[in-house]
Amino acid sequence: MSDLAELIDSLERTFPHAVTRTANLGELTTYRVGGSAAALIRVVDNETLDRMLAIVGGSEIPMLMVGRGSNLLVSDNGVALLAVQLGEFFTTVTVEGSSVVAGGAAKLPVVARTTVQHGLTGFEWAVGVPGSVGGAVRMNAGGHGAEMVDSVVAVDVVDFRTGHRTIRSAAELDFGYRRSNLASHELVVGCQLGLAADSDGQGRERIADIVRWRREHQPGGQNAGSVFANPDGDSAGRLIDQAGGRGMRIGSAEVSTKHANFIQVDDGGSADDVVELMIRIWELVRDVHLVDLRPETRLVGFDPSRFPWVS
Ligand SMILES: Cc1cc2nc3c(=O)[nH]c(=O)nc-3n(C[C@H](O)[C@H](O)[C@H](O)COP(=O)(O)OP(=O)(O)OC[C@H]3O[C@@H](n4cnc5c(N)ncnc54)[C@H](O)[C@@H]3O)c2cc1C
């Protein structure tokens, strides 16, 4: 039996209610297409986390941390790994002075609104990003001229490979544009943000403006936000649009007519259609603009040899 199968058996014996075998991962993503993981474990509290770490810690099984699935596309064929998702316990947000401590599963829009209610500024941008704090740290999510690295002070991280839980400073995470050095076996359990007092008291207005801007410029439906990262000094949406990609369709997946860097997929559609469309767009932009785009969406369980981009 493989290490993965043995560990799933062991986790299931210890946490019979927290482990789901052949868990539908696609359902946990905002694309709402794609296949399943070998198993999913929901971490209900710190005690579960400690016991889980005692079982999994030190192994080299393939793992995937799942936040709100707003930046994930999972292969239709599924993927042989253990998926991990934090539960309600990890959604708390506490504010003391200008310091905000948020659980890894806290929703970004909730954190954004809470900070404004406490008279703080610097996190309003996150109101339009439908992810979790953990996913945002991993991705160094950002928008409207700000990103996580601007406010992250320290991050509580569990490393299932070493079996250790440590507090890491922002500098240790080596944040870059939509990236950090966190690996697939590292779970962000919580995060401390340092914000500033809102001296002009315009936080609520800034939140309302951002929400309005998002409604006007971004589509709803089944998507995962920006498909490609913006190249230096340019916008992936503009490049795709000018290359004629807007509205392009493959099977159940279509380049949004509202924002050319978004792909929308039909209800009951397929992740394979999304990836095929991504490849088609990538080739189009390279042919027309001589620019190699880099995917922003995390692709899980696909054969990387079919991708024209450097994974
Ligand atoms: C409509 C829409 C608008 C969006 N707008 C923006 C935007 O303006 N700016 C932007 O940056 N992004 C945007 N996104 C993308 C997405 O919301 C962000 O990347 C977000 O930070 C992902 O968080 P998540 O919890 O959904 O992570 P997931 O999609 O679940 O995961 C993303 C990555 O983070 C990892 N991960 C998730 N949770 C954890 C955790 N607790 N610990 C460690 N790793 C974890 C995953 O393994 C994966 O590698 C948008 C998405 C949508 C659907």
The ligand as a Tripos MOL2 file, in Angstrom:
@<TRIPOS>MOLECULE
LIG
   53    58     1     0     0
SMALL
NO_CHARGES

@<TRIPOS>ATOM
      1 C1        -14.0850   37.0810   -8.8430 C.3       1 LIG1
      2 C2        -12.6580   36.9330   -8.4030 C.ar      1 LIG1
      3 C3        -11.8720   38.0590   -8.2310 C.ar      1 LIG1
      4 C4        -10.5340   37.9200   -7.8240 C.ar      1 LIG1
      5 N1         -9.7830   39.0410   -7.6700 N.ar      1 LIG1
      6 C5         -8.5070   38.9250   -7.2460 C.ar      1 LIG1
      7 C6         -7.7070   40.0950   -7.0520 C.ar      1 LIG1
      8 O1         -8.1290   41.2200   -7.2320 O.2       1 LIG1
      9 N2         -6.4380   39.9200   -6.6180 N.ar      1 LIG1
     10 C7         -5.8980   38.6750   -6.3840 C.ar      1 LIG1
     11 O2         -4.7300   38.5840   -5.9840 O.2       1 LIG1
     12 N3         -6.6230   37.5640   -6.5640 N.ar      1 LIG1
     13 C8         -7.9050   37.6540   -6.9800 C.ar      1 LIG1
     14 N4         -8.6570   36.5310   -7.1600 N.ar      1 LIG1
     15 C9         -8.0330   35.2070   -6.9520 C.3       1 LIG1
     16 C10        -8.1730   34.6460   -5.5270 C.3       1 LIG1
     17 O3         -9.3460   35.1540   -4.8850 O.3       1 LIG1
     18 C11        -6.9450   34.9680   -4.6640 C.3       1 LIG1
     19 O4         -5.7650   34.3960   -5.2170 O.3       1 LIG1
     20 C12        -7.1090   34.4250   -3.2420 C.3       1 LIG1
     21 O5         -6.0880   34.8950   -2.4370 O.3       1 LIG1
     22 C13        -7.1200   32.8980   -3.1850 C.3       1 LIG1
     23 O6         -7.5480   32.5320   -1.8830 O.3       1 LIG1
     24 P1         -8.2930   31.1570   -1.6610 P.3       1 LIG1
     25 O7         -8.5350   30.9850   -0.2090 O.co2     1 LIG1
     26 O8         -9.4760   31.0580   -2.5130 O.co2     1 LIG1
     27 O9         -7.1590   30.1400   -2.1170 O.3       1 LIG1
     28 P2         -7.3350   28.8300   -3.0080 P.3       1 LIG1
     29 O10        -7.8280   29.1800   -4.3460 O.co2     1 LIG1
     30 O11        -8.0670   27.8230   -2.2460 O.co2     1 LIG1
     31 O12        -5.7950   28.4040   -3.1290 O.3       1 LIG1
     32 C14        -4.8740   29.2360   -3.8150 C.3       1 LIG1
     33 C15        -3.4640   28.7990   -3.4340 C.3       1 LIG1
     34 O13        -3.2650   29.0410   -2.0410 O.3       1 LIG1
     35 C16        -3.0210   27.7990   -1.3580 C.3       1 LIG1
     36 N5         -3.7290   27.8680   -0.0790 N.ar      1 LIG1
     37 C17        -5.0540   28.0540    0.1420 C.ar      1 LIG1
     38 N6         -5.3120   28.1140    1.4660 N.ar      1 LIG1
     39 C18        -4.1230   27.9620    2.0880 C.ar      1 LIG1
     40 C19        -3.7050   27.9280    3.4480 C.ar      1 LIG1
     41 N7         -4.5550   28.0610    4.4680 N.pl3     1 LIG1
     42 N8         -2.3840   27.7360    3.7120 N.ar      1 LIG1
     43 C20        -1.4800   27.6020    2.7150 C.ar      1 LIG1
     44 N9         -1.7970   27.6170    1.4100 N.ar      1 LIG1
     45 C21        -3.1070   27.8130    1.1110 C.ar      1 LIG1
     46 C22        -3.5470   26.7140   -2.2810 C.3       1 LIG1
     47 O14        -2.9200   25.4800   -2.0430 O.3       1 LIG1
     48 C23        -3.2380   27.3020   -3.6330 C.3       1 LIG1
     49 O15        -1.8740   27.1030   -3.9510 O.3       1 LIG1
     50 C24        -9.9990   36.6340   -7.5750 C.ar      1 LIG1
     51 C25       -10.8050   35.4930   -7.7220 C.ar      1 LIG1
     52 C26       -12.1270   35.6350   -8.1340 C.ar      1 LIG1
     53 C27       -12.9860   34.4130   -8.2720 C.3       1 LIG1
@<TRIPOS>BOND
     1     1     2 1
     2     2     3 ar
     3     2    52 ar
     4     3     4 ar
     5     4     5 ar
     6     4    50 ar
     7     5     6 ar
     8     6     7 ar
     9     6    13 1
    10     7     8 2
    11     7     9 ar
    12     9    10 ar
    13    10    11 2
    14    10    12 ar
    15    12    13 ar
    16    13    14 ar
    17    14    15 1
    18    14    50 ar
    19    15    16 1
    20    16    17 1
    21    16    18 1
    22    18    19 1
    23    18    20 1
    24    20    21 1
    25    20    22 1
    26    22    23 1
    27    23    24 1
    28    24    25 2
    29    24    26 1
    30    24    27 1
    31    27    28 1
    32    28    29 2
    33    28    30 1
    34    28    31 1
    35    31    32 1
    36    32    33 1
    37    33    34 1
    38    33    48 1
    39    34    35 1
    40    35    36 1
    41    35    46 1
    42    36    37 ar
    43    36    45 ar
    44    37    38 ar
    45    38    39 ar
    46    39    40 ar
    47    39    45 ar
    48    40    41 1
    49    40    42 ar
    50    42    43 ar
    51    43    44 ar
    52    44    45 ar
    53    46    47 1
    54    46    48 1
    55    48    49 1
    56    50    51 ar
    57    51    52 ar
    58    52    53 1
@<TRIPOS>SUBSTRUCTURE
     1 LIG1         1 GROUP 0 **** ****
